[in-house]
Amino acid sequence: MPRTVMITGTSSGVGRASALALAARGFTVFAGVREESDGEALRRASADEIVPVRVDVTDAGSIAAAAERVERATGAAGLTGLVNNAGIGAPWPMELVPLEEFRRHLEVNLTGQLAVTQAFLPLIKRARGRIVNVGSEGGRITLPFLGPITAAKHGLVSMTDALRLELRPWGVSVSIVEPGATRSDAPAKLVENGRRAVAERFSPQGRADYGAAVEHVIAAIAAIHRRAGSPPEVIAGAVVAAMTARRPRTRYPVGGHAKLLTRLRRVLPDRAMDALVTRLLGLPGPEPRAAAPHA
Ligand SMILES: NC(=O)c1ccc[n+]([C@@H]2O[C@H](COP(=O)([O-])OP(=O)(O)OC[C@H]3O[C@@H](n4cnc5c(N)ncnc54)[C@H](OP(=O)(O)O)[C@@H]3O)[C@@H](O)[C@H]2O)c1
């Protein structure tokens, strides 16, 4: 039976590497892109085995059109796989993040994944296919100033669990790939978004309170990606495994320090984890404690 897969966010990084890797394994890949030129570049790179499909995961009309297009191409056989990969990230302190910016993070990284899943599920059920969500080690571990992304990625962990439990009757398997630091375009976008936010969108008081710490953390994160980041192809390897293994695993922590950090998160108490994260990012320790009010 021909194997078919729809992947969102294939213009670069993990999505692009996954599209090429799955095409190389014989899948017909429907590659979600927002710009036609990105789709064309990918099609050429794969010697025409990849079919670009325009989709913005925040746009219901574009999702419906993409699902119709894929349904026409796959027919009664249905769709063997869906990879929800599209994602964005900008650093913001929780005290300052504009609510529309917080909602945008949830929309692209979480609600958008559900919208795409709902649209493609009839096709996936037809093929008793598989869903692979691309989460993050940030779905297990929270870093300061990455709250909007990690809140969405924590939500994606739970959504993946709910889908896995609910879709058992149809034989649809649902996994989550949880990348650690990955050397895609994302770290540079994070740094750029962060610097621009501090310079242009923080209030003067916000800049005084948080500016230096945010700049410090994004520089530390960029350095960790350079030093210990994995190439996107490593993450794509886990996507391929989740799509092709006879018994796919429920979770694939992969790349960077994902496995180690996820294991530590499971065993360390919160305060010890806070100290570890603070040290990893080179942030100063806590201020000396103020006296308790009723001491
Ligand atoms: N890089 C890391 O260190 C890292 C770590 C953990 C998890 N991840 C996760 O891995 C996934 C892929 O990220 P990446 O590292 O490969 O980053 P990337 O190179 O920046 O790729 C992100 C992709 O998402 C697409 N996208 C953004 N907004 C979209 C929207 N509204 N609708 C459809 N597509 C949209 C982008 O398309 P455009 O080019 O059109 O914007 C791009 O193709 C993300 O879910 C990310 O959270 C990455």
The ligand as a Gaussian input file, in Angstrom:
#p B3LYP/6-31G(d) Opt

LIG

0 1
 N       15.128000      24.299000      17.106000
 C       15.011000      23.847000      18.333000
 O       15.952000      23.945000      19.145000
 C       13.752000      23.153000      18.778000
 C       13.734000      22.600000      20.059000
 C       12.575000      21.997000      20.503000
 C       11.461000      21.914000      19.683000
 N       11.506000      22.432000      18.428000
 C       10.278000      22.330000      17.620000
 O       10.553000      21.780000      16.345000
 C        9.565000      22.254000      15.415000
 C       10.263000      22.755000      14.173000
 O       11.086000      23.850000      14.528000
 P       12.474000      24.144000      13.811000
 O       13.535000      24.102000      14.844000
 O       12.621000      23.324000      12.603000
 O       12.236000      25.699000      13.468000
 P       12.127000      26.485000      12.095000
 O       13.260000      26.144000      11.193000
 O       11.931000      27.901000      12.512000
 O       10.781000      25.926000      11.423000
 C        9.500000      26.310000      11.851000
 C        8.520000      25.997000      10.741000
 O        7.195000      26.328000      11.203000
 C        6.563000      27.077000      10.175000
 N        5.488000      27.931000      10.690000
 C        5.564000      28.964000      11.566000
 N        4.348000      29.505000      11.755000
 C        3.481000      28.800000      10.990000
 C        2.096000      28.857000      10.755000
 N        1.309000      29.786000      11.342000
 N        1.530000      27.947000       9.910000
 C        2.289000      27.026000       9.293000
 N        3.614000      26.919000       9.464000
 C        4.208000      27.795000      10.304000
 C        7.670000      27.888000       9.547000
 O        7.247000      28.355000       8.285000
 P        7.650000      29.808000       7.706000
 O        9.028000      29.662000       7.124000
 O        6.598000      30.087000       6.680000
 O        7.613000      30.759000       8.862000
 C        8.769000      26.826000       9.476000
 O        8.581000      26.021000       8.351000
 C        8.764000      23.349000      16.140000
 O        7.533000      22.806000      16.585000
 C        9.653000      23.686000      17.318000
 O        8.927000      24.180000      18.427000
 C       12.626000      23.058000      17.947000

